[in-house]
């Protein structure tokens, strides 16, 4: 075993500096702690960073996805397709709106859904597809849109907004992928709608929070769509707190009974500073990934490819795969890593393995490729508080464990 002093390396702590703390204090002293000027400024900055006309900040990526589906008018009788290899939020929002969840297996040895199976999953009831930009790497949207176009004759719009697209709508779960690029396009510019997460463990955090953007689409009224998100996220109220605060402007209407998922100015204050630091954060993540690759790939330990000639991931997760191990062995490795002070994780347990999805009729035997990914995957720490020495220590711990168990 290692004679190196045991370190304490958490899996994904937030990288918060004095600048974020000072901005939160300013927000609290400003008199605006709920949705206000900082939230609006954060929306403007996100839209500018992504390269789209509008962004909406909400309290989570989950809310961003659910409200998008609701605004699109998707509900009972409709089907929405997503990957079996994702976090529950991607699929649970489909259930929330009363639509049918359709899960697609991954391709062999790939973290992306099997696009040949995606094609066969599209029916006359399919209204949307939710690709997952897992670990921060954008999916193959060329393939996705080509499949959608080939099935365009099946699509039946049920409202004017759906008629505008006149095909299955692509709403990406990009919870991991803020800042990713593919084919010189930013994540957020490719899918029809893209939903980001700013949760505590994400590359850019607002503690809790998320955002939705939509690509610049001919005929889409950006101001009208933005207003729909405002209504849906604030109880269907015709004025937000900022507008109501103007002298003599208390009067408002409730357009429909909606939801409560707005972002606060305290959260947006954190986000504004995080965004200022974000390019440096992406650069550091890329350096860490390179270090991992240089050490681990000597030992036939594979990982998701984050960077190539035509794509660049946000570097959110380092997904390592250990050849030839089963679930029990993988779990034991994680326990051994913890004893050495290294917190690891698994991304993800396929949805059909969970009780909730079993109760919906899903069976893991229909998603064998996703299971094969899961059984030997270990997520190693990847965050901007890691030093090069930390990465070296993590790798040495993993290699030592695998050698002692004759796995490499």
Secondary structure, DSSP 4 states (H G I P E B T S, - for coil): ---SPPP-B-SS-----HHHHHHHHHHHHHT--SSSHHHHHHHHHHHHHHTSS-EEEES-HHHHHHHHHHHTT--TT-EEEEESSS-HHHHHHHHHTTPEEEEEPBPTT-SSB-HHHHHHH--TTEEEEE-B-GGG----HHHHHHHHHHTGGG----SHHHHHH-S-EEEEE-TT-TT-EETTEETTSSSSEEEEE--TTSSS--SS-EEEEE---TT--HHHHHHHHHHHHBTTBSS-HHHHTSTT-----B-S---B-BPPHHHHHHHHHHHHTHHHHHHHHHHHHHHHHHHHGGGT-EE---EETTEE-----EEEE-TT--HHHHHHHHHHHHHTTB--B-S---GGGSHHHHTTT--GGG-HHHHHHHHTEEEEP--TT--HHHHHHHHHHHHHHHHHTT--
